[in-house]
Amino acid sequence: MSDVEQRLRAIEDRLAIYQVVCGYGYSIDGLNAESVGSFYTEDGVYAVGDVGAFEGREGVMAIAARPTHRALVAAGCAHISTVPYVVIDGDKAVATCHTMVPMHREEGFVLGRLSASRIQLQRQADGAWRIRHRQNYMLDGDPRGPAMLARLKEGPSLHEGK
């Protein structure tokens, strides 16, 4: 593969990873469980520090049907991810970003959640990138969030699944 081809592949990989990271928010706010699931591997995990872990594609998809989530969407909310910092190592990658959930209240919109996110991805046989493990920690004074953000340049081969 030429240098130009390698550079083009790196750009395409980053863009595909950006789509996965931001696509989750649009899908979950649209209550589109199938779309949510399309971003995860079959055995993917979404671990939310203060809530627990949703395991397997079906478990992550089920978030869209949870009454608490449906109530948030009905009242007005948005799951937003910042542009991630991406490190790619072959067919594995990690994306580090902030995620937030603004919510509508009587007094207007308030920031209901602000989290640190570290997303481990795996390239699939068809070339698509999917999430193997996503870890969120609230940025509410919990030291795990800033510690995880500090690892942004750490590649996916270290601390797998964390």
N, C-alpha and C positions, 0 to 999 in steps of 0.2 A: 504494500500500500504506500503510495507516495505521501510526501509531507502535506500536500494540499488535501489529499483524500483523508488523511488522519485528522487534519484540522477541521475539515467539513464534518466528519463523523462526530467529533467532539462537540461542535456547535449544535448539530442535530440532536445529539444525546441530551445536551443541556436543555434545549427547547422542549424536548419530549418530557424530561423530568419536571420542568416548570409546569407543563400542562397537567401532569399527574398531581403535583402539589396543589395547584389552584383549583383544579377540577373537582377535588373532593368537596370543597366548600359550596360550589355551585350545585353539585349533585345532592348534597345532604340538605341544603336549604330548599331545593326543588322537590324534596321527598322522593327522589329517584333512586331507590335501593339498588336497582340493577346497575346504574351508572356508578354508584358508590362502590359496589363490588368489583367493577371492572378495573379499578385502580389497585386492587390487592391481589397478591398471590393466593392460591387456594388455602394455604396455611398461614396467611398473613395475620399480624396482630396489631391492634391499635390499643396501646396502653396509655391511659389517661391517669396521671399521678393521683388526683383526688377522687377519681370515680372507680377505677379498676380497669381490667383489660377485656377487650372484645376480641375473641379468638376465632380464627378462620374467616374466610370470605363471608360465609353466611352470618357469622356473629357480627361482623362489621356492617353488613347490609341491614341487619335487624335494627340498627340505631335509628334508621329512617322511620321505623314503625313504632318506636317507643312513644308512649303517651306524653312523657315529659318533653321529648324533642318536638313532637307535633304541636304541643302547646306553645313552645318557644317560636316556632315558625308561624303559627297562627297569630301570635301577638306582634310579630315583626322582629326578625333577627337576621344576622349575616355572619357566616363563618368565613373569615378573611385571613389569608396567608400573605406575608411579605415575600418579596422575591428571595428565594433561597440561595444560600451559599452552597455550591455543589462541588463535591470531590468524587471523581470517577476513577475506578480502578478495574479495568477490564469490563467484565459483565456485572460488576457490583458498583453501587454508588451510594453516597449519603448526602442528604440535603438538610441543611440547618436553617431554621427560620423562626420568626415570631408568628403566632397565630392569635387571632382575637375574635371575640364575638360581641359586636355592638347589638344592643337589644332596645326595642322601643318600650318606653314607659310613658306614663301620663305626662311627665315633665319633659319628654323628648327622648332622644337616644342617649343611652349610657353604655359605657364599656363594661359588659358583664363578665368577660373572661379575657385574660391576657396570659399567654403561655409561651414557653420555649418549646420548640419542636425539633426532634432529630429523627429523620426519616431514612431508613435503610431500604434501598431498592435493589432489584435484581432484573437483569435483562432476560426476557423470556425467549423461547425458541423462535418465535415469530418476530423478534427484534423489539417488541414493546417493553417498556419499563413498568414494573409493578412494585408495590410496596410489600416488603417482607415484614417489616417491623417499624411502627411509628410510636415514638415515646413523647408524650407531652408532660410538662410540669408547669403548674401555675407560677406566674411571676408575682407572688404575694409574700415574699420574704423567705420562701422555701429555698435553701441554698442549692438544691439539686438543679433548678432551672438555670441559674447563671453558670454553674459548673458544667452543665451540658452545652450551653452556648460557647463556653471557652474552648470546647473540643472541635470547633467548626472546621479546622484544617486537618483534623484527624480523618484518615481514610476509612472506608467501610470494612477493611479487613481487621481492624482493631475493635475490641469490645463489641463483637457481633451481638445483635439483639438487644442492645442497651441504648 
